[in-house]
Amino acid sequence: MKTQLKKGILDICILAALLENDSYGYKLIQDTKDIVEISESTLYPILRRLESKKFLESYSLEHHGRLRKYYHITELGVENVKEFLDEWENVNTVYQFIKEKMK
């Protein structure tokens, strides 16, 4: 998969994983592992980038005596997911056209 497309897909997968509940890094990796492979070294730069774009907010809570950083999707992040879905419908139309021509 092309690097830019994969980067965008990973961003959206992380945002989508946060639509129902706030979460933390390791759990996000576990929650998305059946869909995409994301390592810790890939995930944390994604989370920082999404946070800098205001798609996510973070906060810390104590867990077994240590602070754990949680991420929460913002309204702007939800809008970004909706825009992706709208755009993907257009991409899918082009894909179907190309696939049909390849027969």
A tleap script that builds the chain and sets N, CA, C and O, in Angstrom:
source leaprc.protein.ff14SB
mol = sequence {
  NMET LYS THR GLN LEU LYS LYS GLY ILE LEU
  ASP ILE CYS ILE LEU ALA ALA LEU LEU GLU
  ASN ASP SER TYR GLY TYR LYS LEU ILE GLN
  ASP THR LYS ASP ILE VAL GLU ILE SER GLU
  SER THR LEU TYR PRO ILE LEU ARG ARG LEU
  GLU SER LYS LYS PHE LEU GLU SER TYR SER
  LEU GLU HIE HIE GLY ARG LEU ARG LYS TYR
  TYR HIE ILE THR GLU LEU GLY VAL GLU ASN
  VAL LYS GLU PHE LEU ASP GLU TRP GLU ASN
  VAL ASN THR VAL TYR GLN PHE ILE LYS GLU
  LYS MET CLYS
}
set mol.1.N position { 0.857 -1.174 0.000 }
set mol.1.CA position { 0.000 0.000 0.000 }
set mol.1.C position { 0.903 1.238 0.000 }
set mol.1.O position { 1.911 1.271 0.705 }
set mol.2.N position { 0.547 2.237 -0.776 }
set mol.2.CA position { 1.338 3.464 -0.852 }
set mol.2.C position { 1.429 4.113 0.524 }
set mol.2.O position { 0.475 4.072 1.301 }
set mol.3.N position { 2.578 4.710 0.822 }
set mol.3.CA position { 2.859 5.249 2.151 }
set mol.3.C position { 1.828 6.287 2.591 }
set mol.3.O position { 1.326 6.206 3.712 }
set mol.4.N position { 1.501 7.254 1.744 }
set mol.4.CA position { 0.559 8.310 2.134 }
set mol.4.C position { -0.836 7.751 2.391 }
set mol.4.O position { -1.512 8.158 3.337 }
set mol.5.N position { -1.260 6.819 1.546 }
set mol.5.CA position { -2.572 6.203 1.741 }
set mol.5.C position { -2.597 5.418 3.046 }
set mol.5.O position { -3.552 5.506 3.817 }
set mol.6.N position { -1.529 4.642 3.287 }
set mol.6.CA position { -1.459 3.862 4.525 }
set mol.6.C position { -1.458 4.772 5.749 }
set mol.6.O position { -2.108 4.473 6.751 }
set mol.7.N position { -0.723 5.889 5.666 }
set mol.7.CA position { -0.674 6.841 6.781 }
set mol.7.C position { -2.076 7.355 7.095 }
set mol.7.O position { -2.469 7.425 8.259 }
set mol.8.N position { -2.822 7.710 6.064 }
set mol.8.CA position { -4.182 8.204 6.260 }
set mol.8.C position { -5.103 7.146 6.832 }
set mol.8.O position { -5.942 7.437 7.684 }
set mol.9.N position { -4.945 5.921 6.364 }
set mol.9.CA position { -5.765 4.806 6.853 }
set mol.9.C position { -5.472 4.547 8.327 }
set mol.9.O position { -6.395 4.337 9.114 }
set mol.10.N position { -4.204 4.559 8.701 }
set mol.10.CA position { -3.852 4.327 10.104 }
set mol.10.C position { -4.447 5.414 10.997 }
set mol.10.O position { -4.975 5.121 12.069 }
set mol.11.N position { -4.361 6.663 10.554 }
set mol.11.CA position { -4.940 7.767 11.327 }
set mol.11.C position { -6.429 7.538 11.559 }
set mol.11.O position { -6.917 7.671 12.681 }
set mol.12.N position { -7.140 7.194 10.501 }
set mol.12.CA position { -8.588 6.997 10.604 }
set mol.12.C position { -8.907 5.782 11.478 }
set mol.12.O position { -9.868 5.816 12.246 }
set mol.13.N position { -8.122 4.719 11.373 }
set mol.13.CA position { -8.355 3.539 12.223 }
set mol.13.C position { -8.223 3.889 13.696 }
set mol.13.O position { -9.018 3.435 14.519 }
set mol.14.N position { -7.220 4.696 14.033 }
set mol.14.CA position { -7.040 5.097 15.427 }
set mol.14.C position { -8.213 5.962 15.873 }
set mol.14.O position { -8.754 5.762 16.961 }
set mol.15.N position { -8.605 6.918 15.042 }
set mol.15.CA position { -9.755 7.760 15.405 }
set mol.15.C position { -11.007 6.909 15.569 }
set mol.15.O position { -11.760 7.093 16.526 }
set mol.16.N position { -11.235 5.980 14.646 }
set mol.16.CA position { -12.428 5.122 14.720 }
set mol.16.C position { -12.414 4.258 15.976 }
set mol.16.O position { -13.462 4.016 16.574 }
set mol.17.N position { -11.237 3.792 16.378 }
set mol.17.CA position { -11.126 2.969 17.590 }
set mol.17.C position { -11.519 3.760 18.834 }
set mol.17.O position { -11.868 3.176 19.860 }
set mol.18.N position { -11.461 5.080 18.744 }
set mol.18.CA position { -11.794 5.933 19.889 }
set mol.18.C position { -13.220 6.479 19.842 }
set mol.18.O position { -13.617 7.243 20.723 }
set mol.19.N position { -13.991 6.098 18.831 }
set mol.19.CA position { -15.351 6.636 18.702 }
set mol.19.C position { -16.256 6.234 19.867 }
set mol.19.O position { -17.082 7.033 20.307 }
set mol.20.N position { -16.111 5.019 20.365 }
set mol.20.CA position { -17.007 4.553 21.428 }
set mol.20.C position { -16.464 4.814 22.825 }
set mol.20.O position { -17.227 5.126 23.739 }
set mol.21.N position { -15.155 4.690 22.997 }
set mol.21.CA position { -14.565 4.832 24.327 }
set mol.21.C position { -13.175 5.440 24.237 }
set mol.21.O position { -12.465 5.239 23.252 }
set mol.22.N position { -12.789 6.178 25.257 }
set mol.22.CA position { -11.414 6.646 25.377 }
set mol.22.C position { -10.530 5.419 25.574 }
set mol.22.O position { -10.990 4.379 26.044 }
set mol.23.N position { -9.263 5.552 25.210 }
set mol.23.CA position { -8.368 4.410 25.334 }
set mol.23.C position { -6.926 4.885 25.491 }
set mol.23.O position { -6.649 6.083 25.451 }
set mol.24.N position { -6.014 3.932 25.669 }
set mol.24.CA position { -4.594 4.210 25.826 }
set mol.24.C position { -3.826 3.419 24.769 }
set mol.24.O position { -4.376 2.529 24.121 }
set mol.25.N position { -2.564 3.752 24.609 }
set mol.25.CA position { -1.754 3.228 23.523 }
set mol.25.C position { -1.799 1.726 23.323 }
set mol.25.O position { -2.172 1.262 22.246 }
set mol.26.N position { -1.429 0.959 24.331 }
set mol.26.CA position { -1.367 -0.486 24.166 }
set mol.26.C position { -2.727 -1.057 23.776 }
set mol.26.O position { -2.811 -1.943 22.926 }
set mol.27.N position { -3.784 -0.555 24.394 }
set mol.27.CA position { -5.127 -1.054 24.080 }
set mol.27.C position { -5.519 -0.702 22.646 }
set mol.27.O position { -6.187 -1.494 21.981 }
set mol.28.N position { -5.120 0.462 22.163 }
set mol.28.CA position { -5.403 0.832 20.777 }
set mol.28.C position { -4.733 -0.143 19.805 }
set mol.28.O position { -5.316 -0.521 18.790 }
set mol.29.N position { -3.512 -0.539 20.128 }
set mol.29.CA position { -2.812 -1.521 19.295 }
set mol.29.C position { -3.585 -2.833 19.286 }
set mol.29.O position { -3.776 -3.436 18.229 }
set mol.30.N position { -4.025 -3.274 20.445 }
set mol.30.CA position { -4.782 -4.522 20.555 }
set mol.30.C position { -6.134 -4.427 19.839 }
set mol.30.O position { -6.558 -5.371 19.173 }
set mol.31.N position { -6.800 -3.283 19.984 }
set mol.31.CA position { -8.129 -3.108 19.391 }
set mol.31.C position { -8.107 -3.044 17.867 }
set mol.31.O position { -9.118 -3.324 17.223 }
set mol.32.N position { -6.973 -2.679 17.289 }
set mol.32.CA position { -6.892 -2.540 15.828 }
set mol.32.C position { -6.063 -3.640 15.162 }
set mol.32.O position { -5.923 -3.643 13.939 }
set mol.33.N position { -5.520 -4.561 15.932 }
set mol.33.CA position { -4.583 -5.549 15.372 }
set mol.33.C position { -5.202 -6.467 14.321 }
set mol.33.O position { -4.488 -6.970 13.454 }
set mol.34.N position { -6.507 -6.693 14.379 }
set mol.34.CA position { -7.150 -7.542 13.374 }
set mol.34.C position { -7.404 -6.789 12.070 }
set mol.34.O position { -7.694 -7.399 11.041 }
set mol.35.N position { -7.296 -5.475 12.118 }
set mol.35.CA position { -7.557 -4.637 10.947 }
set mol.35.C position { -6.254 -4.169 10.309 }
set mol.35.O position { -6.056 -4.326 9.104 }
set mol.36.N position { -5.379 -3.604 11.108 }
set mol.36.CA position { -4.087 -3.093 10.635 }
set mol.36.C position { -3.018 -3.422 11.664 }
set mol.36.O position { -3.302 -3.555 12.855 }
set mol.37.N position { -1.797 -3.550 11.195 }
set mol.37.CA position { -0.681 -3.802 12.105 }
set mol.37.C position { -0.028 -2.468 12.443 }
set mol.37.O position { 0.490 -1.777 11.567 }
set mol.38.N position { -0.059 -2.119 13.721 }
set mol.38.CA position { 0.542 -0.871 14.188 }
set mol.38.C position { 1.471 -1.201 15.347 }
set mol.38.O position { 1.052 -1.796 16.340 }
set mol.39.N position { 2.713 -0.816 15.215 }
set mol.39.CA position { 3.661 -1.014 16.311 }
set mol.39.C position { 3.630 0.208 17.224 }
set mol.39.O position { 3.100 1.255 16.852 }
set mol.40.N position { 4.194 0.072 18.406 }
set mol.40.CA position { 4.263 1.217 19.323 }
set mol.40.C position { 5.038 2.366 18.690 }
set mol.40.O position { 4.678 3.531 18.858 }
set mol.41.N position { 6.104 2.036 17.961 }
set mol.41.CA position { 6.917 3.097 17.355 }
set mol.41.C position { 6.170 3.823 16.240 }
set mol.41.O position { 6.539 4.939 15.874 }
set mol.42.N position { 5.138 3.211 15.707 }
set mol.42.CA position { 4.286 3.860 14.709 }
set mol.42.C position { 3.126 4.584 15.383 }
set mol.42.O position { 2.759 5.688 14.982 }
set mol.43.N position { 2.552 3.960 16.408 }
set mol.43.CA position { 1.360 4.500 17.048 }
set mol.43.C position { 1.584 5.859 17.706 }
set mol.43.O position { 0.805 6.787 17.489 }
set mol.44.N position { 2.625 5.982 18.496 }
set mol.44.CA position { 2.774 7.210 19.291 }
set mol.44.C position { 3.000 8.463 18.437 }
set mol.44.O position { 2.484 9.525 18.787 }
set mol.45.N position { 3.744 8.382 17.342 }
set mol.45.CA position { 3.792 9.561 16.458 }
set mol.45.C position { 2.421 9.889 15.842 }
set mol.45.O position { 2.090 11.059 15.648 }
set mol.46.N position { 1.632 8.856 15.539 }
set mol.46.CA position { 0.276 9.081 15.021 }
set mol.46.C position { -0.554 9.805 16.071 }
set mol.46.O position { -1.235 10.783 15.760 }
set mol.47.N position { -0.503 9.334 17.305 }
set mol.47.CA position { -1.280 9.966 18.374 }
set mol.47.C position { -0.856 11.425 18.577 }
set mol.47.O position { -1.701 12.301 18.756 }
set mol.48.N position { 0.447 11.678 18.549 }
set mol.48.CA position { 0.921 13.066 18.688 }
set mol.48.C position { 0.429 13.936 17.533 }
set mol.48.O position { -0.004 15.069 17.743 }
set mol.49.N position { 0.498 13.399 16.312 }
set mol.49.CA position { 0.045 14.154 15.142 }
set mol.49.C position { -1.455 14.448 15.228 }
set mol.49.O position { -1.887 15.569 14.962 }
set mol.50.N position { -2.242 13.442 15.598 }
set mol.50.CA position { -3.689 13.630 15.714 }
set mol.50.C position { -4.031 14.625 16.816 }
set mol.50.O position { -4.979 15.401 16.694 }
set mol.51.N position { -3.258 14.593 17.881 }
set mol.51.CA position { -3.475 15.540 18.974 }
set mol.51.C position { -3.102 16.962 18.532 }
set mol.51.O position { -3.794 17.919 18.879 }
set mol.52.N position { -2.034 17.100 17.784 }
set mol.52.CA position { -1.630 18.433 17.320 }
set mol.52.C position { -2.635 19.015 16.334 }
set mol.52.O position { -2.762 20.234 16.222 }
set mol.53.N position { -3.356 18.143 15.612 }
set mol.53.CA position { -4.398 18.596 14.685 }
set mol.53.C position { -5.736 18.824 15.395 }
set mol.53.O position { -6.730 19.185 14.764 }
set mol.54.N position { -5.748 18.607 16.719 }
set mol.54.CA position { -6.954 18.778 17.542 }
set mol.54.C position { -8.026 17.716 17.270 }
set mol.54.O position { -9.201 17.927 17.572 }
set mol.55.N position { -7.618 16.569 16.696 }
set mol.55.CA position { -8.540 15.457 16.492 }
set mol.55.C position { -8.674 14.621 17.759 }
set mol.55.O position { -9.653 13.897 17.939 }
set mol.56.N position { -7.672 14.732 18.636 }
set mol.56.CA position { -7.651 14.009 19.913 }
set mol.56.C position { -7.277 14.954 21.030 }
set mol.56.O position { -6.639 15.987 20.823 }
set mol.57.N position { -7.696 14.567 22.223 }
set mol.57.CA position { -7.230 15.206 23.459 }
set mol.57.C position { -6.711 14.075 24.335 }
set mol.57.O position { -7.161 12.935 24.216 }
set mol.58.N position { -5.774 14.387 25.205 }
set mol.58.CA position { -5.251 13.353 26.095 }
set mol.58.C position { -5.360 13.809 27.547 }
set mol.58.O position { -5.413 15.001 27.849 }
set mol.59.N position { -5.392 12.829 28.418 }
set mol.59.CA position { -5.412 13.072 29.855 }
set mol.59.C position { -4.778 11.862 30.531 }
set mol.59.O position { -4.691 10.789 29.934 }
set mol.60.N position { -4.346 12.029 31.749 }
set mol.60.CA position { -3.691 10.936 32.476 }
set mol.60.C position { -4.529 10.522 33.676 }
set mol.60.O position { -5.125 11.357 34.357 }
set mol.61.N position { -4.561 9.221 33.919 }
set mol.61.CA position { -5.220 8.645 35.096 }
set mol.61.C position { -4.268 7.647 35.728 }
set mol.61.O position { -3.471 7.008 35.042 }
set mol.62.N position { -4.361 7.523 37.031 }
set mol.62.CA position { -3.524 6.557 37.724 }
set mol.62.C position { -4.080 5.156 37.510 }
set mol.62.O position { -5.288 4.932 37.586 }
set mol.63.N position { -3.175 4.218 37.241 }
set mol.63.CA position { -3.535 2.816 37.045 }
set mol.63.C position { -2.447 1.978 37.710 }
set mol.63.O position { -1.303 1.976 37.255 }
set mol.64.N position { -2.794 1.270 38.779 }
set mol.64.CA position { -1.836 0.456 39.532 }
set mol.64.C position { -0.607 1.271 39.945 }
set mol.64.O position { 0.528 0.810 39.828 }
set mol.65.N position { -0.856 2.481 40.425 }
set mol.65.CA position { 0.222 3.309 40.953 }
set mol.65.C position { 1.022 4.082 39.916 }
set mol.65.O position { 1.956 4.806 40.264 }
set mol.66.N position { 0.669 3.937 38.663 }
set mol.66.CA position { 1.375 4.649 37.595 }
set mol.66.C position { 0.370 5.448 36.784 }
set mol.66.O position { -0.806 5.093 36.709 }
set mol.67.N position { 0.843 6.526 36.182 }
set mol.67.CA position { -0.027 7.311 35.323 }
set mol.67.C position { -0.107 6.669 33.941 }
set mol.67.O position { 0.902 6.265 33.362 }
set mol.68.N position { -1.323 6.589 33.436 }
set mol.68.CA position { -1.555 6.061 32.094 }
set mol.68.C position { -2.198 7.176 31.273 }
set mol.68.O position { -3.143 7.823 31.725 }
set mol.69.N position { -1.684 7.393 30.077 }
set mol.69.CA position { -2.192 8.448 29.212 }
set mol.69.C position { -3.332 7.889 28.352 }
set mol.69.O position { -3.171 6.905 27.629 }
set mol.70.N position { -4.480 8.549 28.457 }
set mol.70.CA position { -5.658 8.170 27.687 }
set mol.70.C position { -5.911 9.196 26.598 }
set mol.70.O position { -5.530 10.361 26.710 }
set mol.71.N position { -6.565 8.731 25.541 }
set mol.71.CA position { -6.889 9.600 24.414 }
set mol.71.C position { -8.394 9.626 24.210 }
set mol.71.O position { -9.083 8.618 24.364 }
set mol.72.N position { -8.881 10.806 23.860 }
set mol.72.CA position { -10.313 11.050 23.646 }
set mol.72.C position { -10.472 11.742 22.295 }
set mol.72.O position { -9.797 12.734 22.020 }
set mol.73.N position { -11.365 11.221 21.451 }
set mol.73.CA position { -11.598 11.843 20.147 }
set mol.73.C position { -12.438 13.109 20.344 }
set mol.73.O position { -13.398 13.112 21.115 }
set mol.74.N position { -12.074 14.164 19.652 }
set mol.74.CA position { -12.803 15.433 19.735 }
set mol.74.C position { -13.878 15.478 18.648 }
set mol.74.O position { -13.934 14.605 17.781 }
set mol.75.N position { -14.720 16.493 18.705 }
set mol.75.CA position { -15.730 16.675 17.652 }
set mol.75.C position { -15.050 16.846 16.293 }
set mol.75.O position { -15.540 16.352 15.278 }
set mol.76.N position { -13.919 17.549 16.285 }
set mol.76.CA position { -13.164 17.724 15.044 }
set mol.76.C position { -12.673 16.371 14.523 }
set mol.76.O position { -12.657 16.140 13.314 }
set mol.77.N position { -12.277 15.487 15.425 }
set mol.77.CA position { -11.856 14.144 15.041 }
set mol.77.C position { -13.005 13.331 14.472 }
set mol.77.O position { -12.832 12.606 13.492 }
set mol.78.N position { -14.182 13.449 15.085 }
set mol.78.CA position { -15.372 12.753 14.585 }
set mol.78.C position { -15.707 13.260 13.187 }
set mol.78.O position { -16.028 12.471 12.298 }
set mol.79.N position { -15.633 14.574 12.991 }
set mol.79.CA position { -15.893 15.152 11.669 }
set mol.79.C position { -14.891 14.629 10.652 }
set mol.79.O position { -15.250 14.384 9.500 }
set mol.80.N position { -13.643 14.455 11.061 }
set mol.80.CA position { -12.620 13.928 10.160 }
set mol.80.C position { -12.965 12.509 9.722 }
set mol.80.O position { -12.781 12.162 8.555 }
set mol.81.N position { -13.460 11.690 10.636 }
set mol.81.CA position { -13.872 10.321 10.289 }
set mol.81.C position { -15.043 10.371 9.306 }
set mol.81.O position { -15.056 9.621 8.330 }
set mol.82.N position { -16.016 11.236 9.547 }
set mol.82.CA position { -17.159 11.360 8.641 }
set mol.82.C position { -16.712 11.790 7.245 }
set mol.82.O position { -17.197 11.261 6.245 }
set mol.83.N position { -15.791 12.746 7.176 }
set mol.83.CA position { -15.263 13.193 5.883 }
set mol.83.C position { -14.554 12.058 5.161 }
set mol.83.O position { -14.695 11.902 3.948 }
set mol.84.N position { -13.789 11.262 5.911 }
set mol.84.CA position { -13.109 10.115 5.317 }
set mol.84.C position { -14.124 9.163 4.699 }
set mol.84.O position { -13.932 8.697 3.576 }
set mol.85.N position { -15.203 8.870 5.420 }
set mol.85.CA position { -16.213 7.949 4.900 }
set mol.85.C position { -16.860 8.498 3.637 }
set mol.85.O position { -17.104 7.748 2.691 }
set mol.86.N position { -17.138 9.785 3.608 }
set mol.86.CA position { -17.717 10.400 2.409 }
set mol.86.C position { -16.747 10.293 1.231 }
set mol.86.O position { -17.143 9.924 0.125 }
set mol.87.N position { -15.479 10.619 1.475 }
set mol.87.CA position { -14.474 10.548 0.415 }
set mol.87.C position { -14.267 9.114 -0.046 }
set mol.87.O position { -14.059 8.861 -1.233 }
set mol.88.N position { -14.324 8.175 0.894 }
set mol.88.CA position { -14.084 6.782 0.547 }
set mol.88.C position { -15.176 6.247 -0.369 }
set mol.88.O position { -14.906 5.378 -1.198 }
set mol.89.N position { -16.392 6.740 -0.240 }
set mol.89.CA position { -17.458 6.340 -1.162 }
set mol.89.C position { -17.079 6.724 -2.585 }
set mol.89.O position { -17.309 5.951 -3.515 }
set mol.90.N position { -16.502 7.906 -2.764 }
set mol.90.CA position { -16.059 8.332 -4.092 }
set mol.90.C position { -14.913 7.456 -4.597 }
set mol.90.O position { -14.890 7.074 -5.767 }
set mol.91.N position { -13.975 7.142 -3.728 }
set mol.91.CA position { -12.859 6.277 -4.105 }
set mol.91.C position { -13.381 4.895 -4.484 }
set mol.91.O position { -12.897 4.294 -5.443 }
set mol.92.N position { -14.349 4.392 -3.753 }
set mol.92.CA position { -14.911 3.083 -4.038 }
set mol.92.C position { -15.598 3.068 -5.411 }
set mol.92.O position { -15.528 2.065 -6.122 }
set mol.93.N position { -16.251 4.154 -5.782 }
set mol.93.CA position { -16.882 4.247 -7.095 }
set mol.93.C position { -15.827 4.133 -8.193 }
set mol.93.O position { -16.028 3.421 -9.177 }
set mol.94.N position { -14.712 4.827 -8.028 }
set mol.94.CA position { -13.616 4.755 -8.999 }
set mol.94.C position { -13.036 3.340 -9.015 }
set mol.94.O position { -12.753 2.791 -10.080 }
set mol.95.N position { -12.862 2.760 -7.839 }
set mol.95.CA position { -12.342 1.394 -7.736 }
set mol.95.C position { -13.237 0.420 -8.503 }
set mol.95.O position { -12.747 -0.405 -9.274 }
set mol.96.N position { -14.540 0.519 -8.288 }
set mol.96.CA position { -15.480 -0.375 -8.972 }
set mol.96.C position { -15.403 -0.207 -10.486 }
set mol.96.O position { -15.465 -1.188 -11.226 }
set mol.97.N position { -15.269 1.028 -10.941 }
set mol.97.CA position { -15.135 1.319 -12.374 }
set mol.97.C position { -13.890 0.640 -12.939 }
set mol.97.O position { -13.954 -0.031 -13.969 }
set mol.98.N position { -12.762 0.816 -12.259 }
set mol.98.CA position { -11.503 0.229 -12.711 }
set mol.98.C position { -11.576 -1.287 -12.677 }
set mol.98.O position { -11.137 -1.955 -13.613 }
set mol.99.N position { -12.119 -1.823 -11.620 }
set mol.99.CA position { -12.238 -3.281 -11.478 }
set mol.99.C position { -13.077 -3.857 -12.612 }
set mol.99.O position { -12.736 -4.898 -13.174 }
set mol.100.N position { -14.155 -3.193 -12.943 }
set mol.100.CA position { -15.033 -3.659 -14.032 }
set mol.100.C position { -14.287 -3.630 -15.374 }
set mol.100.O position { -14.460 -4.528 -16.198 }
set mol.101.N position { -13.469 -2.615 -15.589 }
set mol.101.CA position { -12.725 -2.497 -16.853 }
set mol.101.C position { -11.616 -3.551 -16.965 }
set mol.101.O position { -11.191 -3.900 -18.067 }
set mol.102.N position { -11.157 -4.049 -15.822 }
set mol.102.CA position { -10.078 -5.055 -15.818 }
set mol.102.C position { -10.574 -6.450 -16.150 }
set mol.102.O position { -9.758 -7.350 -16.345 }
set mol.103.N position { -11.856 -6.660 -16.219 }
set mol.103.CA position { -12.398 -8.020 -16.485 }
set mol.103.C position { -12.162 -8.435 -17.910 }
set mol.103.O position { -12.547 -9.536 -18.304 }
savepdb mol mol.pdb
quit
